[in-house]
Amino acid sequence: MTAPTRRRIIVNTDAKNEADDQYAIVHALLSPTLDVRGIVPAHFGTERTDRSMEESREEVDLLLRLMGLTGSVTVADGAPRALVDATTPADSPGARLIVEESKLASEGDPLFVTFLGPLTDMATAILLDPEIVHRDVVVVWIGGMGYGVDWNYPHPEFNLRNDITAANVVFGSGISIWQVPASIYSMVSVGYAELRERIGGTSELADYLIDQMVEWNAAHHGEPIESRSLGDSPAISLVLNPRGGVWRTVPAPSFGAEGGYLPGSGHPVRVFETVDVRYLLEDMFAKIRLFGREGALPRT
């Protein structure tokens, strides 16, 4: 069998939650070895808005317009809110897309489903079609606390707390999981000065990426700040370069109501303990600059 030349990927994103999903989405779309099978806008709870999934969809549409890709990339809305319980799917076009694309996966040509927010749509896909756990599907999740570390971070971790029930469904299912916990994803930090020097002025897209980060920090931080973690980006860099991180295998836990780890199903989970941040940032910055210079998506 001929090896595939591109890795198949779905990007599930709570795109308007903060200011980092945007970079991950752009990185995926600018990477010629990734075959983006769809983008699934996701909810991000109800703390700031009662239409979070819809706001994520609007942000995805804006990014596609800035990239000249309107109508060229499948966008399928995810669930508007978390699961009501562990047996009832939150049916959505996004979850159905995951199921249908999973049926095309095969050994040597897996489907990577990257989650930059809650796991609602993956849990729903499993509940809709339990056979998905036996297909060559890899769930790459940015979420959960670090394992066995003392660290000053809001508890429970944000992506987890927006649907703890869904996380328990996914981690209990036996599907292949790559987890990038908060103690790792928060280390992908960039400053405003670096962004302006590396990509500023290269395109309308690049300037939007920078401006929306500055604006988000100004609106949501009560202290002086000039940086932010691009914490969702490891989900993309690890699919691009699966050796670009160090991991260990842990028995799948379950999650308590406060977001802590409890004994779970015991299925193996790949937990990343480091990510190649140099590669991640340099590759993304270079592709954004090339996009601005060439006015088109890069090709292999």
NUTORBA-930800 format. One record per residue (C-alpha): residue in three letters; x, y, z. Coordinates in pm, 1 decimal. Example, Ala and Ser with C-alpha at 12.3 -4.5 7.8 and 13.67 -1.06 7.14 Angstrom:
BEGIN
<site r="ALA" x="1230.0" y="-450.0" z="780.0"/>
<site r="SER" x="1367.0" y="-106.0" z="714.0"/>
REM end
This chain:
BEGIN
<site r="MET" x="0.0" y="0.0" z="0.0"/>
<site r="THR" x="130.8" y="344.6" z="-90.0"/>
<site r="ALA" x="192.7" y="561.2" z="215.0"/>
<site r="PRO" x="-30.2" y="870.4" z="231.3"/>
<site r="THR" x="139.3" y="1200.0" z="148.7"/>
<site r="ARG" x="-80.7" y="1403.9" z="384.7"/>
<site r="ARG" x="-214.1" y="1342.7" z="734.8"/>
<site r="ARG" x="-591.2" y="1364.9" z="768.5"/>
<site r="ILE" x="-703.7" y="1599.0" z="1046.4"/>
<site r="ILE" x="-1016.4" y="1758.9" z="1189.3"/>
<site r="VAL" x="-977.3" y="2071.4" z="1402.8"/>
<site r="ASN" x="-1237.5" y="2104.5" z="1677.9"/>
<site r="THR" x="-1205.6" y="2455.9" z="1819.4"/>
<site r="ASP" x="-1366.5" y="2688.1" z="2073.8"/>
<site r="ALA" x="-1225.2" y="2959.1" z="1852.1"/>
<site r="LYS" x="-1368.0" y="3267.7" z="2020.0"/>
<site r="ASN" x="-1293.9" y="3157.9" z="2374.3"/>
<site r="GLU" x="-951.0" y="3321.7" z="2390.3"/>
<site r="ALA" x="-684.6" y="3433.7" z="2144.6"/>
<site r="ASP" x="-477.1" y="3122.2" z="2075.7"/>
<site r="ASP" x="-709.2" y="2891.7" z="1879.8"/>
<site r="GLN" x="-674.1" y="3129.4" z="1586.9"/>
<site r="TYR" x="-302.1" y="3055.6" z="1555.6"/>
<site r="ALA" x="-356.9" y="2680.3" z="1567.6"/>
<site r="ILE" x="-627.9" y="2693.0" z="1299.9"/>
<site r="VAL" x="-409.8" y="2903.6" z="1070.6"/>
<site r="HIS" x="-108.3" y="2677.2" z="1127.3"/>
<site r="ALA" x="-310.2" y="2371.3" z="1028.8"/>
<site r="LEU" x="-447.6" y="2533.1" z="713.7"/>
<site r="LEU" x="-103.3" y="2660.9" z="608.0"/>
<site r="SER" x="64.6" y="2319.3" z="646.9"/>
<site r="PRO" x="83.8" y="2136.0" z="313.2"/>
<site r="THR" x="123.5" y="1791.0" z="468.8"/>
<site r="LEU" x="-205.0" y="1825.0" z="658.7"/>
<site r="ASP" x="-531.3" y="1739.6" z="487.1"/>
<site r="VAL" x="-781.9" y="1940.6" z="689.9"/>
<site r="ARG" x="-1100.1" y="1740.1" z="654.2"/>
<site r="GLY" x="-1303.6" y="1992.3" z="843.7"/>
<site r="ILE" x="-1320.4" y="2251.8" z="1117.9"/>
<site r="VAL" x="-1574.9" y="2202.7" z="1395.8"/>
<site r="PRO" x="-1663.0" y="2516.4" z="1595.5"/>
<site r="ALA" x="-1713.4" y="2423.9" z="1961.2"/>
<site r="HIS" x="-1883.0" y="2575.8" z="2264.1"/>
<site r="PHE" x="-1684.5" y="2716.9" z="2555.6"/>
<site r="GLY" x="-1939.4" y="2715.3" z="2832.7"/>
<site r="THR" x="-2170.9" y="2991.2" z="2944.4"/>
<site r="GLU" x="-1949.4" y="3206.1" z="3167.0"/>
<site r="ARG" x="-1922.6" y="3490.7" z="2915.7"/>
<site r="THR" x="-2196.3" y="3424.8" z="2660.4"/>
<site r="ASP" x="-2495.9" y="3202.0" z="2596.3"/>
<site r="ARG" x="-2399.3" y="3153.9" z="2229.2"/>
<site r="SER" x="-2039.3" y="3039.7" z="2257.3"/>
<site r="MET" x="-2048.6" y="2784.8" z="1975.3"/>
<site r="GLU" x="-2202.9" y="3040.4" z="1741.9"/>
<site r="GLU" x="-1928.2" y="3288.1" z="1831.4"/>
<site r="SER" x="-1668.8" y="3021.0" z="1756.9"/>
<site r="ARG" x="-1831.4" y="2965.5" z="1418.0"/>
<site r="GLU" x="-1817.3" y="3338.4" z="1341.8"/>
<site r="GLU" x="-1446.1" y="3344.0" z="1428.6"/>
<site r="VAL" x="-1373.4" y="3043.5" z="1206.8"/>
<site r="ASP" x="-1558.0" y="3210.2" z="919.8"/>
<site r="LEU" x="-1357.1" y="3529.6" z="972.3"/>
<site r="LEU" x="-1025.2" y="3343.8" z="961.0"/>
<site r="LEU" x="-1125.8" y="3162.1" z="642.8"/>
<site r="ARG" x="-1217.8" y="3493.7" z="482.8"/>
<site r="LEU" x="-881.4" y="3645.0" z="577.5"/>
<site r="MET" x="-710.5" y="3343.2" z="420.3"/>
<site r="GLY" x="-918.6" y="3349.7" z="103.2"/>
<site r="LEU" x="-1067.4" y="3011.4" z="187.8"/>
<site r="THR" x="-1435.7" y="3091.0" z="227.6"/>
<site r="GLY" x="-1629.1" y="2796.6" z="87.1"/>
<site r="SER" x="-1314.2" y="2588.6" z="38.0"/>
<site r="VAL" x="-1297.6" y="2423.3" z="381.6"/>
<site r="THR" x="-1571.1" y="2214.2" z="539.4"/>
<site r="VAL" x="-1708.5" y="2379.4" z="854.3"/>
<site r="ALA" x="-1955.1" y="2174.1" z="1059.1"/>
<site r="ASP" x="-2099.7" y="2319.9" z="1379.1"/>
<site r="GLY" x="-2043.4" y="2130.3" z="1701.0"/>
<site r="ALA" x="-2273.9" y="2104.8" z="2000.4"/>
<site r="PRO" x="-2389.2" y="2434.1" z="2151.0"/>
<site r="ARG" x="-2343.6" y="2308.9" z="2507.6"/>
<site r="ALA" x="-2201.5" y="2026.6" z="2720.1"/>
<site r="LEU" x="-2343.5" y="1676.4" z="2749.1"/>
<site r="VAL" x="-2641.2" y="1642.7" z="2981.7"/>
<site r="ASP" x="-2524.1" y="1297.2" z="3093.3"/>
<site r="ALA" x="-2283.5" y="1020.3" z="2993.8"/>
<site r="THR" x="-2529.1" y="830.6" z="2774.3"/>
<site r="THR" x="-2705.3" y="1105.1" z="2577.3"/>
<site r="PRO" x="-2520.2" y="1241.5" z="2271.9"/>
<site r="ALA" x="-2528.0" y="1614.3" z="2195.4"/>
<site r="ASP" x="-2589.8" y="1543.3" z="1827.8"/>
<site r="SER" x="-2445.6" y="1793.7" z="1580.3"/>
<site r="PRO" x="-2311.4" y="1819.0" z="1225.2"/>
<site r="GLY" x="-1960.8" y="1835.4" z="1373.3"/>
<site r="ALA" x="-1995.7" y="1506.4" z="1558.9"/>
<site r="ARG" x="-2143.7" y="1346.0" z="1246.6"/>
<site r="LEU" x="-1845.3" y="1470.2" z="1044.3"/>
<site r="ILE" x="-1607.8" y="1301.9" z="1290.4"/>
<site r="VAL" x="-1798.8" y="975.0" z="1258.0"/>
<site r="GLU" x="-1804.5" y="981.9" z="877.6"/>
<site r="GLU" x="-1436.4" y="1071.7" z="844.8"/>
<site r="SER" x="-1342.5" y="799.8" z="1094.0"/>
<site r="LYS" x="-1484.9" y="539.7" z="854.8"/>
<site r="LEU" x="-1215.9" y="634.9" z="601.8"/>
<site r="ALA" x="-931.2" y="579.7" z="847.6"/>
<site r="SER" x="-704.5" y="279.4" z="800.0"/>
<site r="GLU" x="-377.5" y="143.8" z="932.3"/>
<site r="GLY" x="-105.3" y="380.5" z="822.2"/>
<site r="ASP" x="-360.1" y="652.2" z="739.9"/>
<site r="PRO" x="-526.0" y="747.5" z="1070.1"/>
<site r="LEU" x="-765.8" y="1031.3" z="1132.1"/>
<site r="PHE" x="-636.1" y="1284.8" z="1383.9"/>
<site r="VAL" x="-911.5" y="1475.0" z="1563.3"/>
<site r="THR" x="-761.4" y="1769.6" z="1748.6"/>
<site r="PHE" x="-956.9" y="1926.2" z="2033.3"/>
<site r="LEU" x="-862.5" y="2279.2" z="2135.5"/>
<site r="GLY" x="-1152.7" y="2299.8" z="2380.1"/>
<site r="PRO" x="-1396.1" y="2057.3" z="2544.4"/>
<site r="LEU" x="-1439.6" y="1697.9" z="2430.3"/>
<site r="THR" x="-1816.3" y="1725.3" z="2378.4"/>
<site r="ASP" x="-1817.2" y="1643.1" z="2008.0"/>
<site r="MET" x="-1578.7" y="1347.7" z="2044.7"/>
<site r="ALA" x="-1789.2" y="1199.5" z="2323.6"/>
<site r="THR" x="-2097.6" y="1246.7" z="2107.8"/>
<site r="ALA" x="-1930.9" y="1073.0" z="1813.4"/>
<site r="ILE" x="-1851.7" y="776.9" z="2039.2"/>
<site r="LEU" x="-2208.3" y="764.5" z="2170.4"/>
<site r="LEU" x="-2350.0" y="786.9" z="1816.9"/>
<site r="ASP" x="-2117.8" y="519.6" z="1676.7"/>
<site r="PRO" x="-1938.2" y="309.6" z="1941.7"/>
<site r="GLU" x="-1742.4" y="130.5" z="1667.7"/>
<site r="ILE" x="-1535.0" y="446.5" z="1621.7"/>
<site r="VAL" x="-1312.4" y="339.5" z="1911.2"/>
<site r="HIS" x="-1194.9" y="41.3" z="1704.1"/>
<site r="ARG" x="-1095.0" y="254.3" z="1403.5"/>
<site r="ASP" x="-757.4" y="418.6" z="1350.0"/>
<site r="VAL" x="-855.0" y="747.2" z="1511.2"/>
<site r="VAL" x="-627.6" y="954.8" z="1734.0"/>
<site r="VAL" x="-782.0" y="1212.0" z="1965.8"/>
<site r="VAL" x="-534.8" y="1493.5" z="2040.4"/>
<site r="TRP" x="-663.2" y="1692.4" z="2337.7"/>
<site r="ILE" x="-537.6" y="2016.8" z="2483.1"/>
<site r="GLY" x="-673.3" y="1984.8" z="2834.2"/>
<site r="GLY" x="-658.3" y="1856.8" z="3188.3"/>
<site r="MET" x="-415.0" y="1933.9" z="3467.0"/>
<site r="GLY" x="-56.2" y="1810.9" z="3479.0"/>
<site r="TYR" x="-3.0" y="1470.6" z="3635.2"/>
<site r="GLY" x="165.7" y="1471.9" z="3973.9"/>
<site r="VAL" x="286.8" y="1831.1" z="3961.4"/>
<site r="ASP" x="239.6" y="2123.7" z="4199.7"/>
<site r="TRP" x="157.1" y="2421.1" z="3986.9"/>
<site r="ASN" x="-30.8" y="2746.5" z="4024.2"/>
<site r="TYR" x="-310.8" y="2709.9" z="3773.5"/>
<site r="PRO" x="-688.2" y="2761.5" z="3801.5"/>
<site r="HIS" x="-855.4" y="2437.2" z="3900.9"/>
<site r="PRO" x="-1024.1" y="2263.2" z="3730.9"/>
<site r="GLU" x="-854.7" y="2324.5" z="3397.6"/>
<site r="PHE" x="-1075.0" y="2527.1" z="3159.4"/>
<site r="ASN" x="-1120.2" y="2286.3" z="2866.5"/>
<site r="LEU" x="-1196.9" y="2004.4" z="3107.9"/>
<site r="ARG" x="-1444.9" y="2192.9" z="3321.4"/>
<site r="ASN" x="-1650.8" y="2294.3" z="3018.7"/>
<site r="ASP" x="-1753.4" y="1928.8" z="2985.2"/>
<site r="ILE" x="-1619.3" y="1690.6" z="3249.1"/>
<site r="THR" x="-1882.0" y="1433.4" z="3151.9"/>
<site r="ALA" x="-1755.6" y="1426.7" z="2792.8"/>
<site r="ALA" x="-1396.9" y="1383.8" z="2910.3"/>
<site r="ASN" x="-1502.4" y="1082.0" z="3114.7"/>
<site r="VAL" x="-1680.4" y="929.8" z="2815.2"/>
<site r="VAL" x="-1375.9" y="971.5" z="2590.9"/>
<site r="PHE" x="-1115.1" y="858.0" z="2845.4"/>
<site r="GLY" x="-1329.1" y="559.6" z="2938.1"/>
<site r="SER" x="-1385.8" y="447.2" z="2579.8"/>
<site r="GLY" x="-1048.8" y="299.1" z="2485.5"/>
<site r="ILE" x="-999.9" y="526.5" z="2184.5"/>
<site r="SER" x="-640.7" y="640.1" z="2119.7"/>
<site r="ILE" x="-570.4" y="963.6" z="2309.0"/>
<site r="TRP" x="-277.4" y="1204.6" z="2302.8"/>
<site r="GLN" x="-316.4" y="1447.7" z="2591.7"/>
<site r="VAL" x="-131.5" y="1778.5" z="2629.3"/>
<site r="PRO" x="-207.3" y="1895.1" z="2984.4"/>
<site r="ALA" x="-206.0" y="2253.7" z="3109.0"/>
<site r="SER" x="138.9" y="2227.5" z="3263.9"/>
<site r="ILE" x="279.5" y="2172.2" z="2912.4"/>
<site r="TYR" x="54.3" y="2376.2" z="2685.9"/>
<site r="SER" x="94.3" y="2688.7" z="2898.6"/>
<site r="MET" x="467.0" y="2694.0" z="2820.4"/>
<site r="VAL" x="411.9" y="2789.8" z="2455.2"/>
<site r="SER" x="436.0" y="3160.7" z="2533.4"/>
<site r="VAL" x="494.2" y="3447.9" z="2290.9"/>
<site r="GLY" x="526.2" y="3820.3" z="2352.9"/>
<site r="TYR" x="374.4" y="4105.6" z="2158.9"/>
<site r="ALA" x="718.0" y="4230.3" z="2052.6"/>
<site r="GLU" x="812.4" y="3889.4" z="1913.5"/>
<site r="LEU" x="487.3" y="3863.9" z="1718.6"/>
<site r="ARG" x="525.4" y="4212.3" z="1573.0"/>
<site r="GLU" x="886.3" y="4144.1" z="1472.7"/>
<site r="ARG" x="820.5" y="3799.3" z="1326.4"/>
<site r="ILE" x="487.3" y="3832.5" z="1146.7"/>
<site r="GLY" x="359.2" y="4188.7" z="1193.3"/>
<site r="GLY" x="276.6" y="4373.6" z="872.1"/>
<site r="THR" x="307.9" y="4066.7" z="651.5"/>
<site r="SER" x="-66.0" y="4034.4" z="580.6"/>
<site r="GLU" x="-408.3" y="4136.6" z="701.6"/>
<site r="LEU" x="-432.6" y="3788.9" z="853.8"/>
<site r="ALA" x="-111.4" y="3829.8" z="1054.5"/>
<site r="ASP" x="-209.1" y="4171.3" z="1185.4"/>
<site r="TYR" x="-547.5" y="4037.9" z="1289.9"/>
<site r="LEU" x="-383.9" y="3751.0" z="1479.9"/>
<site r="ILE" x="-172.5" y="3997.4" z="1675.7"/>
<site r="ASP" x="-440.5" y="4259.5" z="1732.9"/>
<site r="GLN" x="-702.3" y="4017.8" z="1857.7"/>
<site r="MET" x="-455.4" y="3880.3" z="2113.5"/>
<site r="VAL" x="-371.9" y="4226.3" z="2245.1"/>
<site r="GLU" x="-740.6" y="4315.7" z="2260.3"/>
<site r="TRP" x="-835.0" y="3993.5" z="2439.2"/>
<site r="ASN" x="-569.0" y="4042.5" z="2705.0"/>
<site r="ALA" x="-673.3" y="4404.6" z="2757.3"/>
<site r="ALA" x="-1035.7" y="4300.7" z="2803.3"/>
<site r="HIS" x="-980.6" y="4002.4" z="3032.4"/>
<site r="HIS" x="-665.8" y="4069.9" z="3236.8"/>
<site r="GLY" x="-660.3" y="4303.7" z="3532.6"/>
<site r="GLU" x="-281.0" y="4324.7" z="3543.7"/>
<site r="PRO" x="-18.4" y="4450.4" z="3298.9"/>
<site r="ILE" x="58.8" y="4184.3" z="3040.2"/>
<site r="GLU" x="242.3" y="4169.8" z="2707.5"/>
<site r="SER" x="235.8" y="3801.4" z="2622.6"/>
<site r="ARG" x="12.9" y="3499.3" z="2593.4"/>
<site r="SER" x="50.4" y="3125.5" z="2562.3"/>
<site r="LEU" x="-38.9" y="2976.0" z="2225.4"/>
<site r="GLY" x="-150.4" y="2676.2" z="2422.8"/>
<site r="ASP" x="-365.0" y="2516.4" z="2154.5"/>
<site r="SER" x="-85.1" y="2501.4" z="1898.8"/>
<site r="PRO" x="79.3" y="2178.6" z="2024.2"/>
<site r="ALA" x="-224.7" y="1989.9" z="1892.6"/>
<site r="ILE" x="-118.6" y="2092.3" z="1543.0"/>
<site r="SER" x="258.9" y="2066.5" z="1579.6"/>
<site r="LEU" x="235.1" y="1714.1" z="1722.0"/>
<site r="VAL" x="32.2" y="1595.5" z="1422.5"/>
<site r="LEU" x="281.1" y="1763.8" z="1189.8"/>
<site r="ASN" x="576.0" y="1618.2" z="1379.6"/>
<site r="PRO" x="472.7" y="1327.3" z="1607.6"/>
<site r="ARG" x="830.7" y="1303.4" z="1736.5"/>
<site r="GLY" x="822.7" y="1668.2" z="1839.8"/>
<site r="GLY" x="748.5" y="1591.0" z="2201.0"/>
<site r="VAL" x="835.6" y="1356.6" z="2485.8"/>
<site r="TRP" x="554.3" y="1153.1" z="2635.2"/>
<site r="ARG" x="479.2" y="878.9" z="2879.0"/>
<site r="THR" x="194.1" y="631.7" z="2878.7"/>
<site r="VAL" x="-46.3" y="641.1" z="3172.8"/>
<site r="PRO" x="-358.1" y="439.3" z="3253.5"/>
<site r="ALA" x="-662.7" y="638.8" z="3149.1"/>
<site r="PRO" x="-802.4" y="819.5" z="3451.9"/>
<site r="SER" x="-1148.9" y="949.6" z="3516.6"/>
<site r="PHE" x="-1218.4" y="1306.0" z="3625.9"/>
<site r="GLY" x="-1389.5" y="1417.4" z="3943.5"/>
<site r="ALA" x="-1635.8" y="1702.8" z="3971.6"/>
<site r="GLU" x="-1349.9" y="1938.1" z="4068.5"/>
<site r="GLY" x="-1137.8" y="1828.6" z="3772.9"/>
<site r="GLY" x="-894.8" y="1608.0" z="3962.4"/>
<site r="TYR" x="-771.2" y="1269.7" z="3844.0"/>
<site r="LEU" x="-939.0" y="955.5" z="3976.6"/>
<site r="PRO" x="-894.2" y="586.4" z="3888.7"/>
<site r="GLY" x="-1044.9" y="519.2" z="3548.3"/>
<site r="SER" x="-1067.6" y="264.2" z="3271.5"/>
<site r="GLY" x="-692.9" y="204.7" z="3259.1"/>
<site r="HIS" x="-672.6" y="218.3" z="2880.0"/>
<site r="PRO" x="-333.1" y="357.5" z="2768.9"/>
<site r="VAL" x="-316.8" y="734.1" z="2720.1"/>
<site r="ARG" x="-15.8" y="916.3" z="2572.1"/>
<site r="VAL" x="54.1" y="1217.5" z="2794.3"/>
<site r="PHE" x="304.3" y="1470.0" z="2663.7"/>
<site r="GLU" x="559.8" y="1602.2" z="2910.0"/>
<site r="THR" x="747.5" y="1829.1" z="2669.0"/>
<site r="VAL" x="676.5" y="1981.7" z="2329.7"/>
<site r="ASP" x="929.7" y="2113.6" z="2077.1"/>
<site r="VAL" x="831.1" y="2478.3" z="2113.9"/>
<site r="ARG" x="1115.6" y="2602.3" z="1892.3"/>
<site r="TYR" x="990.1" y="2394.8" z="1600.7"/>
<site r="LEU" x="626.8" y="2482.9" z="1667.0"/>
<site r="LEU" x="676.2" y="2860.3" z="1668.3"/>
<site r="GLU" x="936.0" y="2881.7" z="1392.2"/>
<site r="ASP" x="733.6" y="2663.5" z="1157.7"/>
<site r="MET" x="414.9" y="2861.1" z="1222.1"/>
<site r="PHE" x="582.7" y="3202.7" z="1190.9"/>
<site r="ALA" x="755.8" y="3101.8" z="866.5"/>
<site r="LYS" x="430.6" y="2978.6" z="712.3"/>
<site r="ILE" x="245.6" y="3297.0" z="807.2"/>
<site r="ARG" x="524.7" y="3507.9" z="653.6"/>
<site r="LEU" x="521.4" y="3295.1" z="337.9"/>
<site r="PHE" x="145.6" y="3335.0" z="315.6"/>
<site r="GLY" x="183.2" y="3711.7" z="334.1"/>
<site r="ARG" x="461.6" y="3718.9" z="76.3"/>
<site r="GLU" x="313.6" y="3475.7" z="-173.0"/>
<site r="GLY" x="-53.5" y="3552.7" z="-117.7"/>
<site r="ALA" x="-141.2" y="3185.9" z="-139.6"/>
<site r="LEU" x="-130.2" y="2865.4" z="60.8"/>
<site r="PRO" x="205.1" y="2682.7" z="56.5"/>
<site r="ARG" x="241.2" y="2356.3" z="-130.4"/>
<site r="THR" x="468.4" y="2058.4" z="-81.9"/>
REM end
